[in-house]
Amino acid sequence: MSSTQDPPAEASRLRGHLRLPGAVALAITIVVGSGALVLPGIVYGQVGDAALYTWIAASAATVPLLVVFARLGAAHPGAGGVAGFAQAAFGRHAAAGVEVLSLGTFGLGIPAIALTGANYLTALPGLTQVPGPAAAALLLAGAAGVVAVGVSLSTRVQVVLALVLTTMLLVIGVLAVGAGEPAQHLPPPEPGAVVTGVLVIGAVFFAYTGWEMLSFTTEEYADPRRDFPRVVAISFVIVVVMYLLLALGVQTLLARDDSEALKAPVRALVAESVSPGAAGVVAVLGVVIIAANLIGAVWGASRLVMSSAREGLLPRALARLGGAAQPRRAVGACLAGFLAVLAANQTGLLSLSELLTIAGQNFYLLYLVCAVAYARLFRGAHRVFGIAVTAVLGGVAAFAFGPAQLAYCAALLLAGAGAAALRSRGATRTPRTGERS
């Protein structure tokens, strides 16, 4: 029997009031992160003008994954996101395993984003003396504060930030392309150049992650069946146009052997297309992107914590809704966990590279979970499509992931499934003699 202090399931459900504009803004800010500021230069340095093929291939490879997310999110909306899809397909034990895997992913990836953002924040005038860890903690606390205040404020903030970062990146790309001769820097129309570009697709795939985190917000959609597929499609088109413009701008204006420019390609584009003195705007842009990214990430992570608490995997108190019908305890728990990971980073237990690597590979496996769930839940041609996507993703994981990484993910999945099994066994245990059932 549940404790009398446990919140009723309906009492901890979030209101569905997120509509198309706010949802699209949230999607863009979750997907577009600091990678947009550095990856165009990294890939260009690796393969030259063939880099545009890399971005086109990554965009094309993402489409089947987004079809999976769009249909699953529309058919099974809920704060559980990917774990909710697993529960619909395979039951509560499997979902609990995915919840723990997701918590282990968000718990490492979000602090890593904050540490990356700290470099931009401390580049602003007056903040150069702020220690990096303190700047990262400040960014996390600010993001958690915006989410905790309420969806109304969070949505307005995300719309503004999405407009700012989208406009600035698009303008930088257009100015860069217009300042040079882009026709002279298009990738060669040769099979060898296409292969060269496609072979480094992994270098930019990180820029296309984030839609899986969006799935944790579908409980808050006013009409998820209608709007979630639209949000995925609209945000994807905007993001792809932005990335391709930046990639073409880098190829048009920057020299492949200019290592310093390619470490900060967007800053170099601003310096070349506007003026060297305007390059400082990139620090502001970086802070905007990271702030928006963190708000969206904390939003999604707090919904996962709330959903896991509602299901009994985490303490049920974390499922309670506070003022403005927000899971403020879940937000606070997320912030505490993120700050603990920052502390571990500062003591040398987890490097930034390790945080990014582990989180990135875990995100990939969440895509794989969604593909398996899709193949299970849909029939006919959709099932064949799901099986095909699963086979491709599984083959890549088996080839690219090391035994230690796979063992870590398996341990998280088994820990969650085991905890759910123990809870289920305890709930159905036969009462002792003399006890009422």
C-alpha positions in Angstrom: 0.0 0.0 0.0 1.3 3.5 -0.8 2.1 5.9 2.0 -0.6 8.5 2.7 2.1 11.0 2.0 2.6 9.8 -1.6 1.3 12.2 -4.1 -1.6 10.8 -6.2 -0.6 10.1 -9.8 -3.0 12.7 -11.2 -1.9 15.3 -8.7 1.7 15.0 -10.0 0.8 15.2 -13.6 1.8 18.4 -15.5 -0.7 20.5 -17.3 -0.7 20.4 -21.0 -0.2 24.0 -22.1 2.9 23.9 -24.3 1.9 25.1 -27.8 3.7 25.0 -31.1 5.9 28.3 -30.9 7.2 27.6 -27.4 7.7 23.9 -28.2 9.7 24.7 -31.4 11.8 27.2 -29.4 12.5 24.6 -26.7 13.5 22.1 -29.4 16.0 24.4 -31.0 17.6 25.4 -27.7 17.9 21.8 -26.6 19.5 20.7 -29.9 21.8 23.7 -30.8 24.6 23.7 -28.3 28.3 24.7 -28.1 29.0 22.2 -30.9 27.6 24.7 -33.4 30.4 27.1 -32.5 33.3 24.6 -33.0 32.3 21.6 -35.1 32.2 23.4 -38.5 35.9 24.2 -38.1 36.9 20.8 -36.8 35.3 19.0 -39.7 36.7 21.5 -42.3 40.1 21.0 -40.9 39.8 17.2 -41.3 38.4 16.9 -44.8 38.4 20.4 -46.4 35.7 21.3 -48.9 34.2 17.8 -48.6 33.0 18.9 -45.1 29.7 20.0 -46.6 29.0 16.4 -47.5 29.6 15.5 -43.9 26.8 17.9 -42.7 24.5 16.8 -45.4 25.0 13.1 -44.6 24.5 13.7 -40.9 21.3 15.6 -41.6 20.1 12.7 -43.8 21.1 10.1 -41.2 19.1 11.9 -38.5 15.8 11.8 -40.5 14.9 8.1 -39.7 15.7 8.7 -36.0 13.4 11.8 -35.9 10.6 9.8 -37.6 10.9 7.3 -34.8 10.8 10.1 -32.1 8.0 12.0 -33.7 5.7 8.9 -34.0 6.5 7.6 -30.5 6.1 11.0 -28.9 2.8 11.6 -30.6 1.5 8.1 -29.7 2.9 7.9 -26.1 3.3 11.4 -24.6 4.5 11.6 -21.0 7.2 13.0 -18.7 9.0 9.6 -18.9 10.1 10.3 -22.5 12.3 7.5 -23.8 11.6 5.5 -20.6 7.9 5.9 -21.3 8.4 4.5 -24.8 10.2 1.5 -23.3 7.4 1.0 -20.7 4.8 1.0 -23.4 6.8 -1.5 -25.4 8.3 -3.8 -22.8 6.8 -3.1 -19.4 7.8 -1.4 -16.2 11.1 -3.3 -15.5 12.6 -2.4 -18.8 11.4 1.2 -18.4 13.1 1.5 -15.0 16.4 0.3 -16.6 16.1 3.0 -19.3 15.3 5.6 -16.6 18.5 4.8 -14.8 20.5 4.9 -18.1 18.9 8.3 -18.8 19.7 9.6 -15.4 23.3 8.5 -15.8 23.4 10.2 -19.2 21.8 13.6 -18.2 23.8 13.6 -14.9 27.1 13.6 -16.8 26.1 15.5 -20.0 24.5 18.5 -18.5 27.4 19.4 -16.2 29.7 19.0 -19.2 27.6 21.6 -21.1 27.9 23.9 -18.1 31.7 23.5 -18.0 31.9 24.3 -21.7 29.7 27.3 -21.2 31.9 28.6 -18.4 34.6 29.3 -21.0 32.3 31.7 -22.8 30.9 33.3 -19.6 34.3 34.1 -18.2 35.3 35.7 -21.6 32.8 38.5 -21.0 34.1 41.8 -19.7 34.1 41.9 -15.9 33.9 38.1 -15.5 37.4 37.1 -16.6 38.5 36.5 -13.0 35.6 34.2 -12.2 36.8 30.6 -11.7 35.5 28.2 -14.3 33.8 25.8 -11.8 32.0 28.8 -10.2 30.9 30.0 -13.6 29.6 26.5 -14.5 27.7 26.3 -11.2 26.2 29.8 -11.8 25.0 28.7 -15.2 23.4 25.6 -13.8 21.8 27.4 -10.9 20.4 30.1 -13.3 18.9 27.4 -15.6 17.4 25.5 -12.6 15.9 28.8 -11.3 14.2 29.6 -14.6 12.7 26.1 -14.8 11.6 26.1 -11.2 9.8 29.5 -11.5 7.3 28.0 -14.0 6.6 26.9 -17.5 5.2 30.3 -18.4 8.5 32.1 -17.7 10.6 29.2 -19.0 8.7 29.2 -22.3 9.1 33.0 -22.7 12.8 32.8 -22.0 13.3 29.9 -24.4 11.4 31.7 -27.2 13.6 34.8 -26.7 16.8 32.9 -26.5 15.9 30.7 -29.5 15.1 33.8 -31.6 18.4 35.4 -30.6 20.7 32.4 -31.2 18.9 31.4 -34.4 19.0 34.9 -35.8 22.6 35.5 -34.9 23.9 32.2 -36.3 21.8 32.6 -39.5 23.1 36.1 -40.0 26.7 35.1 -39.4 26.3 32.3 -42.0 24.7 34.6 -44.6 27.3 37.3 -44.1 30.1 34.8 -44.4 28.8 33.3 -47.6 28.0 36.7 -49.0 31.5 38.0 -48.2 33.3 35.4 -50.4 32.8 33.3 -53.5 30.9 30.2 -52.2 30.6 28.7 -55.7 34.4 28.3 -55.6 34.3 26.3 -52.4 31.5 23.8 -53.0 32.6 20.2 -52.4 33.9 18.4 -55.5 31.1 16.4 -57.4 33.2 13.3 -57.1 32.4 9.9 -55.4 35.7 10.0 -53.6 34.8 13.4 -52.0 31.4 12.2 -50.9 33.0 9.1 -49.3 35.6 11.3 -47.6 32.9 13.5 -46.1 30.7 10.6 -45.0 33.5 8.8 -43.3 33.8 11.6 -40.6 30.0 11.8 -40.0 30.7 10.8 -36.3 32.5 14.1 -35.8 29.3 16.1 -36.2 26.6 13.7 -35.0 26.8 15.3 -31.6 25.3 18.4 -33.1 22.2 16.5 -34.0 21.4 15.1 -30.5 18.8 16.7 -28.3 15.5 15.6 -29.8 15.6 12.5 -27.5 15.6 14.9 -24.5 12.6 16.8 -26.0 10.6 13.6 -25.6 10.5 14.1 -21.8 8.4 17.3 -22.2 5.5 15.8 -24.2 3.2 15.6 -21.1 3.2 19.4 -21.2 2.0 19.7 -24.8 -1.6 21.0 -25.3 -2.0 18.6 -28.2 1.0 16.2 -28.4 -0.5 14.0 -31.1 -0.8 16.9 -33.5 2.1 19.2 -32.4 5.0 16.9 -31.5 5.7 15.7 -35.0 5.3 19.3 -36.2 7.8 20.5 -33.6 10.3 17.9 -34.6 10.0 18.7 -38.3 10.1 22.5 -38.0 13.0 22.5 -35.6 14.9 20.0 -37.8 14.6 22.2 -40.9 15.7 25.3 -39.0 18.7 23.6 -37.4 19.8 22.0 -40.7 19.7 25.3 -42.6 21.7 26.9 -39.8 24.4 24.2 -39.8 24.8 24.1 -43.6 25.1 27.9 -43.8 27.8 27.9 -41.1 29.6 25.0 -42.8 29.6 26.7 -46.2 30.6 30.0 -44.6 33.6 28.3 -43.0 34.6 26.8 -46.4 34.2 30.1 -48.2 36.1 32.4 -45.9 38.6 30.5 -43.8 41.8 28.7 -44.7 41.9 25.1 -43.9 45.4 25.4 -42.4 44.5 28.3 -40.1 44.4 26.2 -36.9 43.6 29.1 -34.6 40.6 30.2 -36.8 39.3 26.7 -37.0 39.3 26.2 -33.2 36.8 29.1 -33.1 35.3 29.2 -36.6 32.3 31.3 -35.8 34.4 34.0 -34.2 36.7 33.9 -37.2 33.7 34.2 -39.5 32.6 37.3 -37.7 36.1 38.8 -37.8 36.3 38.2 -41.6 32.8 39.1 -42.7 32.2 42.1 -40.3 35.3 43.3 -38.6 37.9 41.9 -36.2 36.5 44.1 -33.4 33.1 42.5 -33.7 34.5 39.0 -32.9 33.7 39.6 -29.2 30.0 39.1 -30.1 30.8 35.3 -30.2 31.3 35.3 -26.4 27.8 36.7 -26.0 26.4 34.3 -28.5 28.1 31.4 -26.7 26.6 32.4 -23.4 23.1 32.7 -25.0 23.5 29.2 -26.6 24.7 27.5 -23.4 22.1 29.2 -21.2 19.3 28.2 -23.6 20.7 24.7 -23.9 20.9 24.3 -20.1 17.4 25.6 -19.5 16.0 23.0 -22.0 18.2 20.3 -20.6 17.2 20.9 -16.9 13.6 21.1 -18.0 13.8 17.6 -19.6 15.9 16.1 -16.8 13.6 17.4 -14.1 10.6 15.8 -15.9 12.5 12.5 -16.0 13.2 12.7 -12.2 9.6 13.5 -11.5 8.3 10.6 -13.7 10.8 8.2 -12.1 9.6 9.3 -8.6 6.0 9.0 -9.7 6.7 5.4 -10.7 8.5 4.7 -7.4 12.0 4.3 -8.6 13.1 7.5 -6.9 11.7 8.9 -3.6 8.0 9.8 -4.2 8.5 13.3 -2.7 10.3 14.3 -5.8 7.1 13.8 -7.8 5.3 16.5 -5.9 4.3 19.7 -7.7 5.1 23.0 -6.0 4.0 26.5 -6.8 2.9 27.2 -10.4 2.3 23.4 -10.7 6.1 22.8 -11.2 8.1 19.8 -9.9 10.5 22.1 -8.0 11.8 19.3 -5.8 12.8 17.4 -8.9 14.5 20.5 -10.2 16.4 20.9 -6.9 17.4 17.3 -7.0 18.8 17.7 -10.5 20.8 20.7 -9.5 22.2 19.0 -6.5 23.3 16.0 -8.7 24.8 18.3 -11.3 26.8 20.2 -8.7 28.1 16.9 -7.3 29.4 16.0 -10.7 31.1 19.4 -11.0 32.8 18.7 -7.7 33.9 15.2 -9.0 35.3 16.9 -12.1 37.3 19.4 -10.0 38.8 16.6 -7.9 40.0 14.8 -11.0 37.6 11.8 -10.8 35.8 12.7 -14.0 37.5 14.8 -16.8 35.5 17.0 -19.2 36.5 14.7 -22.0 35.2 11.6 -20.1 31.9 13.4 -19.2 31.3 14.3 -22.9 32.4 10.9 -24.2 30.3 8.8 -21.8 27.2 11.0 -22.2 27.5 11.1 -26.0 27.6 7.3 -26.2 24.8 6.9 -23.8 22.6 9.3 -25.8 23.3 7.2 -28.8 22.1 4.1 -27.0 18.9 6.0 -26.0 18.3 6.4 -29.8 18.7 2.6 -30.1 16.2 2.0 -27.3 13.7 4.2 -29.1 14.2 2.3 -32.4 13.6 -1.1 -30.6 10.5 0.3 -28.9 9.2 1.6 -32.3 9.7 -1.8 -33.9 7.8 -3.4 -31.0 4.9 -0.9 -30.9 4.1 -0.4 -34.6 3.0 -2.9 -37.2 3.4 -3.5 -40.9 5.8 -1.3 -42.8 6.4 0.8 -39.7 7.7 -2.4 -37.9 10.0 -3.2 -40.8 11.3 0.4 -40.7 11.9 0.1 -37.0 13.8 -3.2 -37.4 16.0 -1.6 -40.1 16.8 1.4 -37.9 17.5 -0.9 -35.0 19.8 -3.1 -37.0 21.9 -0.1 -38.3 22.2 1.5 -34.9 23.0 -1.8 -33.2 25.7 -2.6 -35.7 27.3 0.8 -35.3 27.2 0.4 -31.5 28.7 -3.1 -31.6 31.5 -1.8 -33.8 32.3 1.6 -32.3 31.7 1.1 -28.5 34.3 -0.5 -26.3 33.5 -3.3 -23.8 33.9 -1.0 -20.8 31.3 1.5 -22.2 28.8 -1.3 -23.1 29.3 -2.8 -19.6 28.6 0.5 -18.0 25.4 0.9 -19.9 24.4 -2.7 -19.2 25.0 -2.1 -15.5 22.7 1.0 -15.5 20.0 -0.9 -17.3 20.2 -3.9 -15.0 20.3 -1.7 -11.8 17.1 0.0 -12.8 15.3 -3.2 -13.9 16.5 -4.9 -10.7 15.2 -2.1 -8.5 11.8 -2.2 -10.3 11.6 -6.0 -9.8 12.4 -5.7 -6.1 9.7 -3.0 -5.7 7.2 -5.1 -7.6 7.9 -8.1 -5.5 7.5 -6.1 -2.3 4.2 -4.6 -3.4 2.7 -8.1 -4.2 4.2 -9.9 -1.2 1.6 -12.1 0.6 0.5 -10.5 3.9 1.6 -12.3 7.1 -0.9 -14.2 9.2 -3.0 -11.8 11.3 -2.4 -8.9 8.9 -5.1 -7.4 6.8 -4.6 -7.4 3.0 
